[in-house]
Amino acid sequence: MNEKLYKMMGVSGAGNITIGIVSIVTGIVGGVLLIITGAGLLKKRSEIMF
């Protein structure tokens, strides 16, 4: 019984690490895209009319 629990905990830990890494990468990529988009808007702010 303890061996099954140990294996399940290992799989759960690996899954949590994987989800954490994916979340970090997604956050970094999203942040970079927002910075690039904002820089483009600042570069062309004289052309933008409201």
C-alpha positions in Angstrom: 0.0 0.0 0.0 2.8 2.4 0.8 4.5 1.8 -2.5 1.4 2.7 -4.4 1.1 5.9 -2.4 4.8 6.7 -3.0 4.5 6.3 -6.8 1.3 8.4 -6.8 3.0 11.2 -4.9 5.9 11.0 -7.4 3.6 11.3 -10.4 1.7 14.2 -8.7 4.9 16.0 -8.0 6.2 15.7 -11.5 2.8 16.9 -12.8 2.9 19.9 -10.5 6.5 20.8 -11.7 5.4 20.5 -15.3 2.4 22.7 -14.8 4.6 25.3 -13.0 7.2 25.4 -15.8 4.5 25.8 -18.4 2.9 28.6 -16.4 6.2 30.4 -16.0 7.0 30.1 -19.8 3.5 31.3 -20.7 3.9 34.3 -18.4 7.3 35.3 -19.8 6.1 34.9 -23.4 3.0 37.0 -22.7 5.0 39.7 -21.0 7.5 39.9 -23.9 4.6 40.2 -26.4 3.0 43.0 -24.3 6.3 44.9 -24.1 6.8 44.6 -27.9 3.2 45.7 -28.6 3.5 48.6 -26.2 6.8 49.7 -27.8 5.2 49.7 -31.2 2.3 51.8 -30.0 4.7 54.3 -28.4 6.7 54.5 -31.6 3.6 55.3 -33.6 1.8 57.5 -31.0 1.9 60.6 -33.2 -0.1 58.7 -35.9 -2.8 57.5 -33.5 -6.0 59.6 -33.4 -8.9 59.1 -31.0 
